[in-house]
Amino acid sequence: MLTAFILVKSTREGLTHLGAELADVDGVAEVYTVTGEWDFVAIVRVREHEDLAKVVTQHLTRLRDIDKTQTMVAFQQFSAHDLEAMFGLGLEDKKS
């Protein structure tokens, strides 16, 4: 399974409806509105790199109100549980 994060800059007109349109794209698992330079983050989960290429070049390019995108492919996933195990060593409650 391949996970990618696509940062999306919307036109002003697209701010009210682009999130729902992004969520309807095959392969897009979640969409979030965000603050800062980008307007949306789309989380894509697909089987292969070719599937990601289709999402970006065939599906997202058909959405009118996308101004620009930046795609980041995830290498490794860490859950909150994993991070606690890595960085929480020695922080257990010690009874006196």
DRENZA-438348 format. One line per 10 residues: number of its first residue (from 1); their letters; for each residue x, y, z of N, C-alpha, C. Coordinates in nm, 4 decimals. Layout:
NUM = a = X:Y:Z:X:Y:Z:X:Y:Z  ...
This chain:
1 = mltafilvks = 0.0851:-0.1180:0.0000:0.0000:0.0000:0.0000:0.0892:0.1236:0.0000  0.0562:0.2181:-0.0836:0.1300:0.3427:-0.0972:0.0441:0.4559:-0.0422  0.1022:0.5386:0.0441:0.0319:0.6547:0.0983:0.1018:0.7804:0.0503  0.0223:0.8771:0.0050:0.0772:1.0053:-0.0390:-0.0077:1.1176:0.0184  0.0566:1.2305:0.0393:-0.0105:1.3509:0.0862:-0.0022:1.4526:-0.0261  -0.1177:1.5008:-0.0696:-0.1202:1.5989:-0.1770:-0.1684:1.7313:-0.1194  -0.0797:1.8303:-0.1221:-0.1146:1.9652:-0.0791:-0.1819:2.0337:-0.1968  -0.2944:2.0985:-0.1703:-0.3738:2.1574:-0.2785:-0.3993:2.3047:-0.2495  -0.3647:2.3884:-0.3462:-0.3975:2.5311:-0.3419:-0.5192:2.5513:-0.4309  -0.6232:2.6095:-0.3757:-0.7491:2.6289:-0.4473:-0.7602:2.7711:-0.5003
11 = treglthlga = -0.8414:2.7860:-0.6040:-0.8816:2.9209:-0.6428:-0.9790:2.9709:-0.5370  -1.0044:3.0975:-0.5354:-1.0991:3.1538:-0.4384:-1.2374:3.0911:-0.4559  -1.2783:3.0706:-0.5802:-1.4102:3.0142:-0.6081:-1.4223:2.8696:-0.5595  -1.3119:2.7970:-0.5564:-1.3156:2.6563:-0.5204:-1.3164:2.6270:-0.3718  -1.2920:2.7267:-0.2898:-1.2798:2.7028:-0.1461:-1.4037:2.6384:-0.0846  -1.5210:2.6678:-0.1374:-1.6444:2.6168:-0.0768:-1.6820:2.4762:-0.1220  -1.6295:2.4300:-0.2347:-1.6738:2.2997:-0.2860:-1.5617:2.2027:-0.3213  -1.4384:2.2487:-0.3275:-1.3297:2.1631:-0.3743:-1.3007:2.0471:-0.2792  -1.3181:2.0661:-0.1505:-1.2940:1.9580:-0.0548:-1.3788:1.8356:-0.0846  -1.5069:1.8570:-0.1096:-1.5973:1.7457:-0.1409:-1.5603:1.6809:-0.2740
21 = eladvdgvae = -1.5188:1.7608:-0.3709:-1.4789:1.7056:-0.5012:-1.3518:1.6221:-0.4884  -1.2575:1.6686:-0.4088:-1.1354:1.5911:-0.3853:-1.1684:1.4581:-0.3185  -1.2582:1.4604:-0.2211:-1.2950:1.3390:-0.1479:-1.3623:1.2362:-0.2380  -1.4235:1.2795:-0.3464:-1.4911:1.1886:-0.4396:-1.3956:1.1203:-0.5380  -1.2698:1.1622:-0.5416:-1.1734:1.1038:-0.6352:-1.1333:0.9644:-0.5865  -1.1357:0.8662:-0.6763:-1.0921:0.7305:-0.6419:-0.9478:0.7333:-0.5938  -0.9229:0.6704:-0.4799:-0.7891:0.6668:-0.4227:-0.7686:0.7682:-0.3119  -0.8515:0.8720:-0.3074:-0.8405:0.9716:-0.2008:-0.9155:0.9183:-0.0793  -0.8417:0.8963:0.0296:-0.9002:0.8391:0.1506:-0.9584:0.9457:0.2426  -0.8908:1.0611:0.2510:-0.9335:1.1682:0.3410:-0.8927:1.3018:0.2818
31 = vytvtgewdf = -0.9674:1.4062:0.3172:-0.9338:1.5429:0.2766:-0.9530:1.6333:0.3975  -0.8567:1.7220:0.4191:-0.8632:1.8170:0.5297:-0.8447:1.9586:0.4773  -0.9171:2.0541:0.5341:-0.8847:2.1943:0.5112:-0.7755:2.2292:0.6114  -0.6827:2.3148:0.5693:-0.5693:2.3489:0.6549:-0.5401:2.4986:0.6470  -0.4652:2.5467:0.7440:-0.4225:2.6860:0.7426:-0.2871:2.6960:0.6738  -0.2498:2.8168:0.6372:-0.1188:2.8385:0.5771:-0.1264:2.8560:0.4272  -0.0160:2.8259:0.3603:-0.0035:2.8469:0.2157:-0.0987:2.7589:0.1354  -0.1282:2.6394:0.1845:-0.2134:2.5435:0.1142:-0.3532:2.5469:0.1728  -0.4525:2.5088:0.0935:-0.5918:2.5121:0.1384:-0.6437:2.3755:0.1818  -0.5952:2.2690:0.1172:-0.6409:2.1333:0.1468:-0.5216:2.0382:0.1504
41 = vaivrvrehe = -0.5372:1.9308:0.2270:-0.4453:1.8175:0.2211:-0.5302:1.6958:0.1894  -0.4974:1.6294:0.0794:-0.5659:1.5058:0.0413:-0.4728:1.3896:0.0722  -0.5238:1.2918:0.1452:-0.4456:1.1723:0.1756:-0.4893:1.0637:0.0787  -0.3928:1.0158:0.0016:-0.4200:0.9165:-0.1023:-0.3607:0.7834:-0.0584  -0.4398:0.6784:-0.0697:-0.3914:0.5425:-0.0413:-0.4237:0.4554:-0.1622  -0.3180:0.4088:-0.2288:-0.3322:0.3269:-0.3495:-0.2332:0.2113:-0.3431  -0.2471:0.1173:-0.4350:-0.1606:-0.0009:-0.4343:-0.0223:0.0249:-0.4938  -0.0150:0.1009:-0.6017:0.1111:0.1148:-0.6742:0.1350:0.2596:-0.7164  0.2599:0.2894:-0.7524:0.2950:0.4236:-0.7984:0.2142:0.4636:-0.9217  0.1859:0.3678:-1.0084:0.1071:0.3975:-1.1282:-0.0330:0.4458:-1.0910
51 = dlakvvtqhl = -0.0892:0.3893:-0.9834:-0.2216:0.4326:-0.9370:-0.2161:0.5764:-0.8854  -0.1086:0.6108:-0.8159:-0.0914:0.7485:-0.7689:-0.0786:0.8431:-0.8877  -0.0041:0.8016:-0.9880:0.0113:0.8838:-1.1081:-0.1245:0.9101:-1.1733  -0.2118:0.8097:-1.1759:-0.3457:0.8283:-1.2329:-0.4273:0.9279:-1.1515  -0.4191:0.9173:-1.0188:-0.4932:1.0110:-0.9336:-0.4509:1.1539:-0.9652  -0.3198:1.1762:-0.9728:-0.2689:1.3120:-0.9920:-0.2897:1.3612:-1.1350  -0.2518:1.2804:-1.2339:-0.2507:1.3300:-1.3722:-0.3826:1.3135:-1.4463  -0.4667:1.2204:-1.4026:-0.5926:1.2000:-1.4734:-0.7138:1.2525:-1.3976  -0.7123:1.2410:-1.2651:-0.8308:1.2798:-1.1884:-0.8224:1.4226:-1.1344  -0.7128:1.4556:-1.0681:-0.7033:1.5900:-1.0097:-0.6961:1.6981:-1.1166
61 = trlrdidktq = -0.6355:1.6683:-1.2292:-0.6252:1.7688:-1.3351:-0.7607:1.8045:-1.3949  -0.8609:1.7216:-1.3719:-0.9960:1.7500:-1.4226:-1.0764:1.8416:-1.3304  -1.0270:1.8628:-1.2093:-1.0983:1.9500:-1.1160:-1.0611:2.0946:-1.1461  -1.1616:2.1751:-1.1749:-1.1411:2.3113:-1.2236:-1.0677:2.4046:-1.1287  -1.1019:2.4006:-1.0031:-1.0573:2.5058:-0.9122:-0.9291:2.4746:-0.8359  -0.8483:2.3824:-0.8882:-0.7161:2.3593:-0.8299:-0.6178:2.4540:-0.8970  -0.5503:2.5349:-0.8158:-0.4505:2.6283:-0.8673:-0.3153:2.5593:-0.8821  -0.2741:2.4828:-0.7776:-0.1495:2.4064:-0.7848:-0.1514:2.2974:-0.6789  -0.0631:2.1987:-0.6970:-0.0521:2.0887:-0.6013:0.0943:2.0585:-0.5740  0.1168:1.9914:-0.4628:0.2484:1.9351:-0.4314:0.2233:1.7984:-0.3703
71 = tmvafqqfsa = 0.2874:1.6958:-0.4256:0.2658:1.5588:-0.3805:0.3870:1.5092:-0.3034  0.3603:1.4497:-0.1870:0.4652:1.3910:-0.1040:0.4289:1.2453:-0.0796  0.5213:1.1546:-0.1103:0.4993:1.0117:-0.0897:0.5576:0.9730:0.0457  0.4795:0.9010:0.1251:0.5243:0.8585:0.2579:0.6177:0.7388:0.2456  0.7247:0.7393:0.3253:0.8174:0.6265:0.3305:0.7829:0.5309:0.4436  0.7549:0.5877:0.5614:0.7344:0.5060:0.6801:0.6265:0.5701:0.7662  0.5473:0.4877:0.8320:0.4383:0.5367:0.9164:0.4711:0.5099:1.0626  0.4401:0.6072:1.1470:0.4538:0.5925:1.2911:0.3202:0.6271:1.3538  0.2723:0.5444:1.4427:0.1489:0.5753:1.5141:0.1848:0.6389:1.6473  0.0862:0.6958:1.7154:0.1102:0.7543:1.8471:0.1660:0.6489:1.9417
81 = hdleamfglg = 0.1166:0.5274:1.9310:0.1655:0.4176:2.0149:0.3138:0.3917:1.9883  0.3540:0.3892:1.8609:0.4940:0.3674:1.8256:0.5825:0.4780:1.8817  0.5367:0.6031:1.8708:0.6165:0.7154:1.9186:0.6313:0.7127:2.0698  0.5260:0.6749:2.1409:0.5360:0.6629:2.2865:0.6379:0.5564:2.3241  0.6367:0.4459:2.2520:0.7308:0.3380:2.2808:0.8746:0.3824:2.2551  0.8969:0.4646:2.1518:1.0321:0.5083:2.1178:1.0836:0.6159:2.2124  0.9984:0.7130:2.2462:1.0448:0.8292:2.3208:1.0005:0.8313:2.4663  0.9163:0.7387:2.5071:0.8651:0.7393:2.6429:0.9437:0.6514:2.7384  1.0581:0.6020:2.6967:1.1377:0.5135:2.7815:1.1811:0.5850:2.9082  1.1586:0.5206:3.0210:1.2012:0.5770:3.1481:1.1083:0.6818:3.2043
91 = ledkks = 0.9959:0.7066:3.1381:0.9041:0.8090:3.1855:0.7842:0.7497:3.2582  0.7885:0.6210:3.2874:0.6777:0.5578:3.3574:0.6663:0.6182:3.4973  0.5443:0.6177:3.5505:0.5239:0.6665:3.6871:0.6039:0.5802:3.7836  0.6862:0.6449:3.8616:0.7656:0.5724:3.9608:0.7038:0.5967:4.0974  0.6743:0.4886:4.1662:0.6166:0.5010:4.3002:0.7287:0.5099:4.4013  0.7183:0.6055:4.4906:0.8220:0.6258:4.5921:0.8009:0.5365:4.7101
